[in-house]
């Protein structure tokens, strides 16, 4: 069982898979045992209702327009959430996105 669960949501759940790989490597390099995965925004309700639910939810910048709607759902589930910074997403900076996720989990 992972120490923390980090969920990413994007348009189809596939464009974020490379970022997930980079985040997993960054977590492993730091000695962290995190479960990190990406799914489609259509799965957000299921992710927030899962047991265990994610410790943090990050939206891909391409679905950032959904932030207000998702924030309400995440708050109701007591899951912190935010939108991944466009620069970090575009440059596939897994270490930076991991740091942002960790900051939200504190």
C-alpha positions in Angstrom: 0.0 0.0 0.0 1.4 3.4 -1.1 2.0 6.1 1.5 0.1 8.6 -0.7 -2.1 8.5 -3.7 -1.7 11.2 -6.3 -4.4 11.3 -9.0 -4.2 13.3 -12.2 -7.2 14.0 -14.4 -7.0 15.1 -18.1 -9.1 15.1 -21.2 -8.6 11.4 -22.0 -6.3 10.2 -19.3 -3.6 9.4 -21.9 -1.7 12.6 -22.6 -0.7 12.7 -18.9 0.8 9.2 -18.9 4.3 10.5 -19.7 4.0 13.0 -16.9 2.9 10.3 -14.5 6.1 8.3 -15.4 8.3 11.3 -14.8 6.5 11.9 -11.4 6.9 8.3 -10.4 10.7 8.5 -11.2 11.0 11.7 -9.2 9.2 10.1 -6.3 11.4 7.0 -6.4 14.5 9.2 -6.5 13.3 10.9 -3.3 12.6 7.5 -1.7 8.8 8.1 -1.6 6.2 5.4 -1.9 3.5 7.1 -3.9 0.8 5.7 -6.2 0.5 8.1 -9.1 -2.0 7.6 -11.9 -3.9 9.5 -14.6 -7.5 9.1 -15.6 -10.1 10.9 -17.7 -12.0 13.8 -16.1 -15.1 11.5 -16.6 -13.6 9.3 -13.8 -13.3 12.2 -11.2 -16.5 11.2 -9.4 -15.3 7.6 -9.1 -11.8 8.6 -8.0 -13.2 10.8 -5.2 -15.6 8.1 -4.1 -12.9 5.3 -4.2 -11.6 3.6 -1.1 -8.9 4.6 -0.6 -9.4 8.0 -2.3 -6.6 10.1 -3.6 -4.6 12.3 -1.2 -4.5 14.9 -3.9 -6.1 15.5 -7.3 -4.4 17.5 -10.0 -6.1 18.6 -13.2 -4.2 18.9 -16.5 -4.1 22.4 -17.8 -6.2 21.5 -20.8 -9.1 20.9 -18.5 -8.4 23.8 -16.1 -11.7 25.4 -17.1 -13.3 22.7 -14.9 -11.5 23.8 -11.8 -14.4 25.5 -10.0 -16.7 22.5 -10.6 -14.1 19.9 -9.6 -13.0 22.0 -6.6 -16.5 21.7 -5.1 -16.5 17.9 -5.5 -13.0 17.6 -4.2 -13.8 19.8 -1.2 -16.8 17.6 -0.4 -14.6 14.6 -0.5 -11.9 16.4 1.6 -9.3 16.0 -1.2 -7.1 19.0 -2.0 -6.9 19.8 -5.7 -5.4 22.2 -8.2 -4.5 22.7 -11.8 -1.0 21.7 -13.0 1.0 24.7 -14.2 1.0 24.9 -18.0 4.8 25.3 -18.1 5.4 22.3 -15.9 3.0 20.2 -17.9 4.3 21.3 -21.3 7.9 20.7 -20.3 6.9 17.4 -18.6 8.6 18.5 -15.3 7.6 15.5 -13.2 9.7 16.8 -10.3 7.9 20.1 -10.2 4.4 18.7 -10.5 5.3 16.2 -7.7 6.5 19.1 -5.5 3.2 20.9 -6.2 1.2 17.8 -5.2 3.3 17.3 -2.0 2.6 20.9 -1.1 -1.1 20.4 -1.4 -1.0 17.2 0.8 0.5 19.0 3.8 
